[in-house]
Amino acid sequence: MIFAMERAMGTFRNKPMYAVLRKNAFKATMDGEIVSKAWLGEFYRLKEKIFIDYTVINKLEKKFKPWTPDEYQSISII
């Protein structure tokens, strides 16, 4: 870590090198809106790829007794 800190400080002190580094860093960045839209598109793509094992769901459904809204009894947590 000390070496990394010394290297960073050396780069900062070398103004011409630091200017080139900053210029390249700004060129390498992307607009936040573009990045956000790309991630949103990826999430929507992945949403369609979610695997659901229906055998597990069917087994779980069999463990629970049938239920109707008429059987609902509210509770008070106050």
C-alpha positions in Angstrom: 0.0 0.0 0.0 2.9 2.3 0.8 4.4 1.7 -2.6 1.0 2.5 -4.3 0.7 5.7 -2.3 4.3 6.8 -3.2 3.6 6.0 -6.8 0.4 8.0 -6.8 2.1 11.0 -5.2 5.0 10.8 -7.6 2.5 10.8 -10.5 0.7 13.8 -9.1 3.9 15.7 -8.7 4.9 15.0 -12.3 2.5 17.6 -13.8 2.9 16.6 -17.5 2.4 12.9 -16.7 -0.5 13.7 -14.5 -2.1 15.9 -17.2 -1.9 13.0 -19.7 -3.3 10.6 -17.2 -6.3 12.9 -16.5 -6.9 13.4 -20.2 -6.9 9.7 -20.9 -9.1 9.0 -17.9 -11.7 11.5 -19.1 -11.6 9.9 -22.6 -12.2 6.5 -21.0 -15.4 7.5 -19.2 -18.9 7.0 -20.5 -21.9 9.2 -19.9 -23.9 8.0 -16.9 -27.1 7.8 -18.9 -25.6 5.4 -21.4 -24.2 3.2 -18.7 -27.6 3.2 -16.8 -29.5 2.3 -19.9 -27.1 -0.5 -20.7 -27.5 -2.0 -17.2 -31.2 -1.6 -17.4 -31.2 -3.5 -20.7 -29.0 -6.2 -19.2 -31.4 -6.6 -16.2 -34.4 -7.0 -18.5 -32.5 -9.5 -20.6 -31.5 -11.5 -17.5 -35.1 -11.4 -16.1 -36.2 -13.6 -19.0 -33.4 -16.1 -18.2 -34.4 -16.9 -14.7 -34.7 -20.7 -14.2 -37.6 -21.9 -12.2 -37.7 -25.5 -11.1 -41.4 -26.2 -11.1 -41.0 -29.6 -9.4 -39.7 -27.8 -6.3 -42.7 -25.4 -6.4 -45.1 -28.2 -6.9 -43.6 -30.1 -3.9 -43.9 -26.9 -1.7 -47.5 -26.4 -2.8 -48.4 -29.9 -1.6 -47.0 -29.1 1.9 -49.5 -26.3 2.4 -53.2 -26.9 3.0 -55.6 -25.2 0.7 -56.5 -21.7 1.8 -59.3 -19.2 0.9 -59.6 -15.5 1.8 -62.6 -16.3 4.0 -60.2 -18.1 6.4 -58.1 -15.0 6.9 -58.0 -13.7 10.4 -56.3 -10.4 11.0 -53.9 -10.0 13.9 -53.0 -6.9 15.8 -49.3 -6.2 16.5 -50.0 -3.1 18.5 
